[in-house]
Amino acid sequence: MKAAIATGIEDIDQYIHVQDDWPQPTLANALDGKTGRQIKPAEWMIVKVLACALAPGDCRLFKGRTDIIQLPKSGRSYIIGSDAAGVVVEVAPEETYFQVGDRIIARFDEPQPHGMCAEYACVKTSLSEKCPKSILATDACTLPASAAAARLIVDQHIHEIDRVLVLGASGGVGTFLCQYIKNKQQQGNTATGFLAATTTQKELATSLGVDRVIDYRSENWWALETEFQDIPFDVVVDLVNGTNWQQGACSGTKVLKRKALYLQLLTGVETEIDMRFGYIGMVPFIMQLVVRTIYSKLHPSCPRYVSPQGLDLKSGDLKAILEDVVHKRIRVVLDPAGPFEFDTKSVREAMTLQRSIHAHGKVVIEIAEDQ
């Protein structure tokens, strides 16, 4: 079958290829990426892929620094691609929910973001959901991880009356997050809910419900005390994981309320984990989280630091997100350069855009015509 393959690390032009002779998976021959052993057919199904979405995890794996946990046991070469929309072509005899012919969306099996950018994919039924025909496959494939993470953050940490600042609002998760936050604030029917966001895409952010757009190229959010000290923020959601915590949150800025909540998504676009020398590589990363958590508790001028889990899918989550799209409570934002075609040149362009950390919306590759 045709598949987008990574044969090496870091150099996209050298090691990303679309080839026509990759083995097509079946329930009888597919391997579990985590164990390297044959899958348990009752937990999986085979899907004809219509569209595939990329994510920061694709680029993290392609750097070669997280192989010990993210690379399939079969090693390189492997199929890239985190999430997909497609049509079921094979299910186990005992499967009762999914049937051949169903349109579905599916997420990668955490923590291994691969396997979806191909004509056919083996996906886990517990990480899949039936998709209405009214949602285009190129839109639907963006939902299983990014929209789910945004929805989970809002459900668990944001209140209707909160004044919220989103750092990195125009990326894959950010575009969904802004919509879910604004929806919740409007449900509260209160004048106190307010949403600000850092991005260079003012028109896009405004269309997603952002009340105040902060262009990080010319404004540091923590320096806007004159504007916000009388009406400071209750919550910061950091989707970048750059230096915002050190330079901004720990600066004693009056932009934030005393003991505001600072949520930093572990899978942010600038998250760096180096495990080339084994699990010992996780120690600095874990220590950073521990130190920040303790530091925030000991210093009154710092917000409360929390690292939310964004990939914790529960039964019914994907169905609820699909209903949100159908009923126009949220909309999908694709980067204007896409959807990308399914050939070597275009897939390389998609990976390059994803790696740039400056995509405006989701990066999507169209695998087959959506009929």
C-alpha positions in Angstrom: 0.0 0.0 0.0 1.0 3.7 -0.2 2.4 5.1 3.0 4.4 8.1 4.3 7.5 6.6 5.9 10.2 8.0 8.2 13.5 6.1 7.5 15.8 8.2 9.7 15.8 11.2 12.0 15.8 15.0 11.8 16.4 15.6 8.0 13.0 15.7 6.5 14.1 15.9 2.9 16.4 12.9 3.3 14.3 10.6 5.5 10.6 11.3 4.8 9.2 9.4 1.8 5.9 8.3 0.3 6.3 4.8 -1.0 3.9 2.4 -2.7 5.1 -1.0 -1.4 4.5 -0.8 2.3 2.7 -4.0 3.7 -1.0 -3.5 4.1 -2.2 -4.3 7.7 -4.9 -6.8 8.5 -6.1 -8.0 11.9 -4.2 -11.2 11.2 -0.8 -9.6 10.6 -0.7 -6.2 12.4 1.8 -5.7 15.2 1.3 -3.7 18.3 3.8 -0.8 18.2 4.3 -0.9 22.0 5.1 -4.6 22.3 6.2 -5.6 18.8 3.8 -8.6 19.1 0.7 -9.4 17.1 -2.3 -7.3 18.1 -5.3 -8.7 19.9 -7.9 -8.5 17.1 -10.8 -7.9 19.4 -9.3 -4.5 20.5 -8.5 -3.2 17.0 -9.9 -2.6 13.5 -8.5 -1.8 10.0 -9.5 1.5 8.4 -9.1 2.9 4.9 -7.6 6.3 5.7 -9.2 9.4 4.1 -7.2 12.0 6.0 -4.4 12.3 8.6 -3.5 15.0 11.0 0.0 15.7 12.2 0.9 16.9 15.7 3.9 18.0 17.8 4.5 14.3 18.7 5.2 13.5 15.1 8.1 15.9 15.1 9.3 14.9 18.6 9.6 11.3 17.4 11.3 12.3 14.2 14.0 14.0 16.2 15.0 10.6 17.5 15.2 11.7 21.1 12.2 9.8 22.5 12.6 6.4 20.7 12.6 4.5 24.0 8.9 5.3 24.5 7.6 6.5 21.2 9.2 4.5 18.5 7.4 1.3 17.5 9.2 -1.9 18.6 9.9 -2.7 14.9 12.0 0.4 14.8 12.7 2.5 11.7 11.3 2.6 9.1 7.8 3.5 10.4 4.6 5.2 9.2 4.2 8.8 10.4 0.9 10.4 11.4 -0.9 10.8 14.7 -4.7 10.9 14.0 -6.9 9.8 11.2 -10.4 9.8 9.7 -11.4 7.0 7.5 -13.8 4.1 6.7 -13.8 0.7 8.5 -12.8 -2.2 6.3 -12.2 -5.0 8.8 -13.4 -5.7 12.4 -13.1 -8.7 14.7 -16.1 -11.1 14.7 -16.9 -10.2 18.3 -17.0 -6.4 17.6 -20.5 -5.1 18.2 -20.2 -1.3 17.9 -18.2 -0.7 14.8 -19.1 -2.3 11.4 -17.5 -2.4 8.0 -18.4 0.8 6.1 -18.6 3.0 9.2 -16.9 6.4 8.9 -14.7 6.9 11.9 -12.1 9.1 13.6 -9.2 7.5 15.5 -6.4 8.7 17.7 -2.9 7.2 18.1 -2.2 4.8 20.9 -0.4 6.9 23.5 2.5 7.5 23.8 3.3 6.4 20.2 2.2 9.0 17.6 2.6 7.1 14.3 0.9 4.7 11.9 -1.9 6.9 10.4 -0.4 8.5 7.2 -1.1 5.6 4.9 -3.8 4.2 2.7 -4.8 1.8 5.5 -4.2 1.9 9.3 -4.8 -0.4 12.3 -6.5 1.6 15.0 -7.7 0.8 18.5 -11.5 0.7 18.9 -11.3 2.3 22.3 -9.6 5.3 20.7 -12.1 5.6 17.9 -15.6 6.9 17.3 -18.2 6.9 14.5 -18.1 10.1 12.5 -21.1 11.8 10.9 -21.0 12.2 7.1 -21.6 15.9 7.5 -18.0 16.4 8.8 -15.3 16.3 6.1 -12.6 13.8 6.7 -10.0 16.6 6.5 -11.7 18.3 9.4 -12.6 15.1 11.4 -9.1 13.8 11.6 -8.0 16.9 13.7 -10.4 16.1 16.5 -9.2 13.0 18.4 -6.2 14.5 20.1 -6.2 18.3 19.7 -9.9 19.0 20.3 -10.0 16.4 23.0 -7.1 18.0 24.9 -8.8 21.4 24.7 -12.1 20.1 25.9 -10.5 18.2 28.8 -8.6 21.3 30.0 -11.7 23.5 30.0 -13.9 20.9 31.6 -11.4 20.3 34.5 -9.8 23.7 35.1 -11.8 26.6 33.6 -14.9 28.2 35.3 -17.5 30.4 33.6 -16.4 33.5 35.4 -12.7 33.1 34.9 -10.6 35.6 33.1 -8.3 33.4 31.0 -5.0 34.0 29.1 -4.0 31.5 26.4 -0.4 31.4 25.3 -0.2 30.1 21.8 -3.7 30.4 20.6 -3.4 29.8 16.9 -2.0 26.3 16.9 -3.8 23.0 16.7 -4.9 22.8 20.3 -5.1 26.6 20.8 -7.8 27.1 18.1 -10.0 24.6 19.8 -9.2 25.8 23.3 -10.2 29.3 22.6 -13.6 28.2 21.3 -14.3 25.9 24.3 -13.3 28.6 26.8 -15.5 31.2 25.2 -18.4 28.7 25.0 -18.1 28.1 28.7 -17.9 31.7 29.5 -21.0 32.5 27.5 -22.9 29.6 29.2 -22.2 31.4 32.5 -24.1 34.5 31.3 -21.7 36.7 33.2 -19.8 39.9 32.3 -16.7 38.8 34.2 -15.6 36.0 31.8 -12.8 37.3 29.5 -10.4 35.7 27.1 -7.1 37.0 26.0 -4.5 35.2 23.9 -1.0 35.5 22.5 -0.7 35.1 18.7 0.3 36.9 15.5 -3.1 35.9 14.0 -5.4 38.7 15.2 -8.2 38.1 12.7 -8.2 34.3 13.3 -8.1 34.7 17.1 -10.9 37.2 17.2 -13.1 34.9 15.1 -12.5 32.2 17.7 -13.9 34.4 20.5 -10.7 36.1 21.8 -11.5 39.4 23.4 -7.9 40.7 23.5 -5.2 39.6 21.1 -1.6 40.1 22.3 1.0 40.0 19.6 4.0 38.4 21.3 6.3 40.0 18.8 5.7 43.5 20.1 4.1 42.9 23.6 5.1 40.8 26.6 2.0 39.6 28.3 3.5 40.0 31.8 4.4 43.6 31.1 0.8 44.7 30.4 0.2 45.7 34.0 -1.3 49.1 33.2 -4.1 47.3 31.2 -4.7 44.4 33.4 -3.7 45.0 37.1 -7.2 46.1 38.0 -8.8 43.2 36.3 -6.1 40.4 36.4 -6.3 36.9 35.0 -7.5 33.9 37.0 -6.0 31.3 34.7 -3.1 31.1 32.2 -3.0 28.2 29.7 0.5 27.8 28.3 0.5 25.8 25.1 4.1 26.8 24.2 6.3 25.6 27.0 9.0 28.2 26.2 10.2 30.7 28.7 6.8 32.1 29.7 6.9 30.5 33.1 10.4 31.9 34.0 10.1 35.3 32.5 6.4 35.9 33.0 4.7 33.9 35.6 7.6 34.2 38.1 8.2 37.9 37.6 5.6 39.0 40.2 3.5 40.5 37.4 0.3 42.1 38.5 -1.3 40.9 35.3 -2.2 37.7 37.2 -4.3 37.4 40.3 -2.6 36.3 43.5 -2.3 32.5 43.2 -3.8 32.4 39.8 -3.7 29.0 38.1 -0.9 28.4 35.5 -1.6 25.4 33.3 1.3 24.2 31.2 0.5 21.4 28.7 3.3 18.9 28.7 2.9 18.3 25.0 3.4 22.0 24.2 5.1 22.9 20.9 8.4 23.8 22.5 8.6 20.8 24.9 11.9 19.1 24.7 12.6 15.6 26.1 15.9 13.8 25.4 15.8 10.1 26.1 18.6 9.0 23.8 20.4 7.6 26.9 17.4 5.8 28.3 14.8 6.6 30.9 17.4 8.7 32.8 16.7 11.4 30.2 13.2 11.8 31.8 14.8 12.9 35.1 15.5 16.5 34.2 12.0 16.8 32.7 10.3 15.4 35.7 12.4 17.4 38.1 11.5 20.6 36.2 7.8 19.8 36.8 8.4 19.0 40.5 10.5 22.1 41.1 8.0 24.4 39.4 5.1 22.9 41.4 7.0 23.3 44.7 8.3 26.7 43.9 4.8 28.0 43.0 3.6 26.8 46.4 6.4 28.4 48.3 6.3 31.8 46.6 3.2 33.9 47.1 3.9 36.0 44.0 3.9 33.0 41.7 0.7 31.4 40.2 -0.2 27.8 41.1 1.7 25.5 38.6 -0.3 22.5 37.2 0.6 20.2 34.3 -2.8 18.9 33.0 -3.1 15.6 31.2 -4.4 16.3 27.7 -4.8 12.9 26.3 -7.0 11.2 28.8 -9.8 10.0 26.6 -12.9 8.6 28.3 -15.9 6.8 26.9 -18.1 9.3 25.1 -15.5 12.1 24.8 -15.0 11.8 21.0 -18.8 11.5 20.4 -19.4 14.7 22.4 -16.7 16.5 20.4 -18.2 15.4 17.1 -21.6 16.6 18.3 -20.0 20.0 19.1 -18.8 20.2 15.5 -22.2 19.1 14.0 -24.0 21.7 16.1 -21.5 24.4 15.3 -20.4 24.9 18.9 -16.8 24.6 17.6 -15.2 24.7 14.2 -12.1 23.1 12.8 -9.3 25.4 11.7 -6.8 24.1 9.2 -3.5 25.8 8.3 -4.2 27.7 5.1 -1.4 25.8 3.3 -3.3 22.5 3.6 -4.8 20.1 3.2 -1.6 18.7 1.8 -1.6 16.1 -1.0 -0.3 12.5 -0.4 3.0 12.6 -2.2 6.6 12.9 -1.0 7.0 16.6 -1.8 3.7 17.6 -0.1 4.2 15.3 3.0 7.6 16.8 3.5 6.1 20.3 3.3 3.5 19.3 5.9 6.2 17.9 8.3 8.3 21.1 7.8 5.3 23.3 8.6 4.5 21.2 11.7 8.1 21.3 12.9 8.2 25.1 12.4 5.8 25.5 15.4 4.1 28.3 13.5 1.2 26.4 11.9 -2.0 28.4 12.2 -4.5 25.6 12.9 -4.0 21.9 12.2 -1.7 20.4 9.6 -3.6 17.8 7.6 -2.7 15.4 4.8 -5.5 14.2 2.5 -5.0 10.5 1.8 -8.0 9.6 -0.3 -11.1 11.3 -1.7 -13.9 11.7 0.8 -17.0 10.3 -0.8 
